[in-house]
Amino acid sequence: MPSENTFKTHKVDNSEEITLAYPELVGEDTIVVNAVLLPYLYDATTISIENLSGLDLGNPDSLNHCWINVIDRFDYSRSVQFCMGTRLDEDGNPVHCSVFYDDQFTYDSQKDRYELTIFIPAYCKNSNTIEGFNESTVLFEVRGSGLSIAGSYETVLPPFIVQGKAHKEDPLEEDPVFPSSADRCSIGEGTIPAYYENSKGYASDYLFTCASAMYCVETSGFMPSDMAESTEFQDVSAYLHNTKTSSDIMLSIEEIETVSTTIPVMKLLEEPERLFNGEYEVTTWKSRIDSVWSRENLATAENELTVSASVRGV
């Protein structure tokens, strides 16, 4: 029986645009769909499977035994299930969906595992044509190998929140510790070498005062416009987490604004090229990095700042 270690996943950086392709059966012809996924609005996850005797994922035809089920958690009509080798469903019908992956697994000899990266764009439109998915659950299964291999993972697709980099609340306010040309989030970029070349070996600075100059973090929540009337972000909170003591200090958080915006998600490299956009209601919150407890106790601690939220129907 396979161990729990058989199926693993890890997220891949999605901050760069990437060009991908997949074959699609149209009638009796196979065409290649070429596309560019734009930064941040796609999920990239590598699945990793233990090299087990009898599994033979190194075979070029191994994807014919692999099935994927993408379940859109907010629009079940967008959910799809198909054989990864043929892109046909259980009834042998072609499945059209913008799910990208290589045509075979890659073997990692150091880990003795087979890997495959799956790319899924966010829900997007071009005129009346819809592609991509909202936040989804992905189920993976190997069939007909004599072994029961299955696993799942969650995509990082909208609706989601993106926590920004800390910065001075007022850019013109001078920090009493550093010159006006610097703030405490850029010291590791060469502004004051004597500071970041310290005994703790920090490459960048995330140390803050609880006084002037005040630092803050802005967080943006991306809600697909089609969902905005029925779904919202709730329980938005910010806190400092002390990694040594596992204690949390809550921070105040305030909503700044909500705007409607259109963001490019995917380009299909056809003639003519087609651009697919995502339409979003983007809400921005601001958290001031101001801990009353730390200020009153003159406390110094190493903390991680986290902003979290839940998504619920209204």
C-alpha positions as CSV (number, residue, x, y, z in Angstrom):
1,M,0.0,0.0,0.0
2,P,1.4,3.5,-0.9
3,S,2.5,5.6,2.0
4,E,1.2,9.1,2.9
5,N,4.5,10.3,1.4
6,T,3.5,9.1,-2.1
7,F,1.7,12.3,-3.2
8,K,3.0,15.7,-2.4
9,T,2.5,19.2,-3.8
10,H,4.3,22.6,-3.6
11,K,3.4,26.0,-5.0
12,V,5.5,27.5,-7.8
13,D,6.2,31.2,-8.0
14,N,3.6,32.9,-10.2
15,S,5.0,36.5,-10.3
16,E,6.1,36.2,-13.9
17,E,4.2,35.8,-17.1
18,I,4.6,32.4,-18.7
19,T,4.0,30.9,-22.1
20,L,2.3,27.5,-22.2
21,A,0.4,25.2,-24.7
22,Y,-1.8,22.2,-24.7
23,P,-3.3,20.0,-27.5
24,E,-7.0,20.1,-28.1
25,L,-9.2,17.8,-30.2
26,V,-11.5,19.8,-32.5
27,G,-13.6,17.5,-34.6
28,E,-11.1,15.0,-36.0
29,D,-8.2,17.4,-35.9
30,T,-5.8,18.2,-33.0
31,I,-4.8,21.8,-32.6
32,V,-2.3,23.3,-30.2
33,V,-3.6,26.1,-28.0
34,N,-0.8,28.5,-27.2
35,A,-1.3,31.0,-24.4
36,V,0.4,33.5,-22.1
37,L,-0.6,33.6,-18.5
38,L,-0.2,37.0,-16.8
39,P,1.5,37.4,-13.4
40,Y,-0.3,36.5,-10.2
41,L,-3.6,35.5,-11.7
42,Y,-2.8,31.9,-12.2
43,D,-2.1,28.9,-10.0
44,A,1.1,27.0,-10.5
45,T,1.4,23.8,-8.4
46,T,3.9,21.0,-8.8
47,I,2.6,17.5,-8.0
48,S,5.3,15.1,-6.8
49,I,4.8,11.3,-6.8
50,E,7.0,8.7,-5.2
51,N,8.8,6.3,-7.7
52,L,6.9,3.1,-6.9
53,S,7.5,-0.3,-8.5
54,G,4.7,-0.9,-11.1
55,L,3.7,2.7,-11.4
56,D,6.0,3.5,-14.3
57,L,5.4,7.3,-14.5
58,G,8.5,7.5,-16.7
59,N,6.6,6.0,-19.6
60,P,5.6,8.6,-22.2
61,D,2.1,7.3,-22.2
62,S,1.7,7.5,-18.4
63,L,-0.7,10.5,-18.5
64,N,-3.2,8.2,-20.2
65,H,-3.7,6.6,-16.8
66,C,-3.9,10.0,-15.0
67,W,-7.1,11.8,-14.3
68,I,-7.7,15.4,-13.1
69,N,-10.8,16.9,-11.6
70,V,-10.9,20.7,-11.2
71,I,-13.8,21.6,-8.9
72,D,-14.6,25.4,-9.0
73,R,-15.7,26.1,-5.4
74,F,-17.9,29.0,-6.4
75,D,-19.3,27.9,-9.8
76,Y,-19.8,24.2,-10.1
77,S,-20.8,24.5,-13.7
78,R,-17.1,25.4,-14.4
79,S,-15.9,22.1,-12.9
80,V,-14.2,19.6,-15.2
81,Q,-12.9,16.0,-15.1
82,F,-10.8,14.4,-17.8
83,C,-8.0,12.1,-18.7
84,M,-4.7,14.1,-18.7
85,G,-3.3,12.1,-21.7
86,T,-6.3,12.4,-24.0
87,R,-8.2,15.3,-22.5
88,L,-11.4,13.3,-22.9
89,D,-14.0,12.8,-20.3
90,E,-15.5,9.6,-18.9
91,D,-17.7,9.3,-22.0
92,G,-14.9,9.9,-24.5
93,N,-15.9,13.5,-25.2
94,P,-13.3,16.2,-25.7
95,V,-13.0,18.6,-22.7
96,H,-12.2,22.2,-23.4
97,C,-10.5,24.0,-20.5
98,S,-7.5,26.1,-19.9
99,V,-5.5,23.6,-17.7
100,F,-1.9,23.5,-18.8
101,Y,0.8,20.9,-18.0
102,D,3.7,19.1,-19.8
103,D,3.1,16.0,-21.9
104,Q,4.9,13.7,-19.4
105,F,6.3,13.6,-15.9
106,T,9.9,14.7,-15.1
107,Y,12.0,12.3,-12.9
108,D,14.0,13.8,-10.1
109,S,16.8,11.4,-9.3
110,Q,17.8,13.0,-6.1
111,K,14.3,12.7,-4.6
112,D,13.5,9.5,-6.6
113,R,10.1,11.1,-7.4
114,Y,8.2,12.0,-10.6
115,E,7.0,15.6,-10.9
116,L,4.5,17.5,-13.1
117,T,3.6,21.2,-12.8
118,I,-0.1,22.2,-13.4
119,F,-1.0,25.7,-14.4
120,I,-4.6,27.0,-14.0
121,P,-5.6,30.6,-14.9
122,A,-8.1,32.6,-13.0
123,Y,-11.7,33.0,-14.2
124,C,-11.6,35.4,-17.2
125,K,-13.6,36.5,-20.2
126,N,-13.3,37.6,-23.8
127,S,-16.7,38.8,-25.1
128,N,-18.9,35.8,-24.3
129,T,-16.1,33.2,-24.1
130,I,-15.1,32.2,-20.6
131,E,-11.9,30.5,-19.5
132,G,-10.2,29.7,-16.2
133,F,-11.5,29.0,-12.7
134,N,-12.2,30.7,-9.4
135,E,-10.6,29.2,-6.3
136,S,-10.8,25.5,-6.8
137,T,-10.0,22.0,-5.4
138,V,-7.9,19.9,-7.8
139,L,-8.2,16.1,-7.5
140,F,-5.6,13.9,-9.1
141,E,-5.8,10.1,-9.6
142,V,-3.7,7.4,-11.3
143,R,-6.0,4.6,-12.7
144,G,-5.2,1.1,-13.9
145,S,-1.7,0.9,-12.5
146,G,-2.6,-1.7,-9.9
147,L,-1.8,0.9,-7.2
148,S,-4.2,3.3,-5.6
149,I,-2.6,6.7,-6.1
150,A,-4.7,9.8,-5.5
151,G,-4.2,13.3,-4.0
152,S,-5.6,16.8,-3.9
153,Y,-4.7,20.4,-3.4
154,E,-6.3,23.9,-3.3
155,T,-5.5,26.5,-6.0
156,V,-4.6,30.0,-5.1
157,L,-7.1,31.8,-7.3
158,P,-9.6,34.7,-6.7
159,P,-11.3,35.5,-4.5
160,F,-8.1,36.1,-2.5
161,I,-6.3,38.8,-0.6
162,V,-2.8,40.0,-1.4
163,Q,-0.8,41.5,1.5
164,G,1.5,44.3,0.4
165,K,4.9,45.3,1.6
166,A,5.2,47.4,4.7
167,H,5.9,51.1,4.1
168,K,5.8,54.5,5.8
169,E,2.3,55.7,6.3
170,D,3.4,59.2,5.4
171,P,6.3,59.0,2.9
172,L,7.4,62.6,3.9
173,E,7.7,61.8,7.6
174,E,11.3,61.5,8.7
175,D,12.2,58.4,10.7
176,P,14.1,59.3,13.9
177,V,16.5,56.4,13.4
178,F,17.1,56.6,9.6
179,P,17.5,59.5,7.3
180,S,14.5,60.8,5.4
181,S,15.7,59.1,2.2
182,A,15.3,55.7,3.8
183,D,12.5,53.7,5.4
184,R,12.9,50.5,7.5
185,C,11.7,48.3,4.7
186,S,14.5,49.2,2.3
187,I,17.6,49.1,4.5
188,G,18.5,45.7,3.2
189,E,18.8,47.1,-0.3
190,G,22.1,48.9,0.4
191,T,20.9,52.2,1.9
192,I,22.8,51.8,5.2
193,P,25.3,48.8,4.9
194,A,26.4,49.2,8.6
195,Y,22.8,48.5,9.6
196,Y,21.9,45.4,7.5
197,E,25.4,43.9,7.8
198,N,24.7,43.1,11.4
199,S,25.4,40.2,13.7
200,K,22.0,38.6,13.0
201,G,22.7,38.5,9.3
202,Y,19.5,40.1,8.1
203,A,19.4,40.6,4.3
204,S,16.4,42.9,4.6
205,D,14.8,44.9,7.4
206,Y,11.4,44.2,9.0
207,L,11.9,45.9,12.3
208,F,9.5,48.7,13.3
209,T,8.9,51.3,16.0
210,C,5.6,51.9,17.5
211,A,6.0,55.6,17.3
212,S,6.8,58.1,14.5
213,A,7.4,57.4,11.8
214,M,4.5,55.1,11.6
215,Y,4.6,52.1,9.2
216,C,1.7,50.3,7.7
217,V,0.7,47.5,5.4
218,E,-2.0,47.7,2.7
219,T,-3.8,44.6,1.7
220,S,-6.0,44.2,-1.4
221,G,-8.9,41.7,-1.7
222,F,-9.8,40.6,-5.2
223,M,-13.4,39.6,-5.6
224,P,-14.6,38.6,-9.1
225,S,-17.3,41.1,-10.1
226,D,-19.7,38.2,-11.0
227,M,-19.6,37.2,-7.3
228,A,-19.6,40.6,-5.7
229,E,-23.3,40.8,-5.0
230,S,-23.5,37.4,-3.4
231,T,-20.1,36.9,-1.7
232,E,-17.9,39.2,0.4
233,F,-14.7,39.2,2.5
234,Q,-15.4,38.9,6.2
235,D,-13.4,38.6,9.4
236,V,-10.5,40.6,8.0
237,S,-7.9,40.9,10.6
238,A,-4.2,41.7,11.1
239,Y,-1.8,40.5,13.8
240,L,1.8,40.2,14.7
241,H,2.8,36.6,15.4
242,N,5.9,36.0,17.6
243,T,7.5,32.9,16.1
244,K,9.4,32.1,19.3
245,T,6.5,32.3,21.8
246,S,3.6,31.6,19.3
247,S,1.8,34.5,20.8
248,D,-0.3,37.0,18.7
249,I,-0.8,40.7,19.0
250,M,-3.8,42.0,17.1
251,L,-3.5,45.2,15.1
252,S,-6.2,47.6,14.0
253,I,-7.3,47.4,10.4
254,E,-9.5,49.8,8.4
255,E,-11.1,49.6,5.0
256,I,-9.8,52.3,2.7
257,E,-11.7,51.9,-0.6
258,T,-13.4,49.5,-3.0
259,V,-13.0,50.0,-6.7
260,S,-14.0,48.2,-9.9
261,T,-11.1,47.2,-12.2
262,T,-10.3,45.0,-15.1
263,I,-7.1,43.0,-15.1
264,P,-5.6,41.0,-18.0
265,V,-5.4,37.3,-17.1
266,M,-4.5,35.3,-20.2
267,K,-3.7,35.9,-23.9
268,L,-4.4,33.2,-26.5
269,L,-1.8,33.5,-29.2
270,E,-4.1,33.2,-32.2
271,E,-4.5,35.2,-35.3
272,P,-5.8,37.7,-34.2
273,E,-4.5,37.5,-30.6
274,R,-7.3,37.3,-28.0
275,L,-6.9,38.8,-24.5
276,F,-9.0,37.5,-21.6
277,N,-9.6,39.8,-18.7
278,G,-10.8,39.3,-15.1
279,E,-13.2,41.9,-13.7
280,Y,-12.8,42.5,-10.0
281,E,-14.1,44.5,-7.1
282,V,-10.9,45.3,-5.3
283,T,-11.1,46.3,-1.6
284,T,-8.1,47.8,0.1
285,W,-7.5,47.7,3.9
286,K,-4.7,49.4,5.9
287,S,-3.1,48.0,9.0
288,R,-0.9,50.3,11.1
289,I,2.0,48.4,12.7
290,D,1.4,49.9,16.1
291,S,1.4,47.6,19.1
292,V,0.3,49.3,22.3
293,W,1.6,46.4,24.4
294,S,5.0,46.6,22.8
295,R,5.2,50.4,23.2
296,E,4.1,50.4,26.8
297,N,6.5,47.6,27.7
298,L,9.4,48.8,25.6
299,A,9.4,45.3,24.1
300,T,11.6,44.1,21.2
301,A,10.5,40.9,19.5
302,E,10.7,39.2,16.2
303,N,7.3,39.0,14.6
304,E,5.6,38.0,11.4
305,L,2.8,40.3,10.3
306,T,-0.2,38.4,8.8
307,V,-3.5,39.7,7.4
308,S,-6.2,37.1,7.0
309,A,-9.8,37.1,5.8
310,S,-12.6,34.6,5.1
311,V,-15.0,34.5,2.1
312,R,-18.7,34.0,2.7
313,G,-22.0,34.3,0.9
314,V,-24.3,37.2,1.8
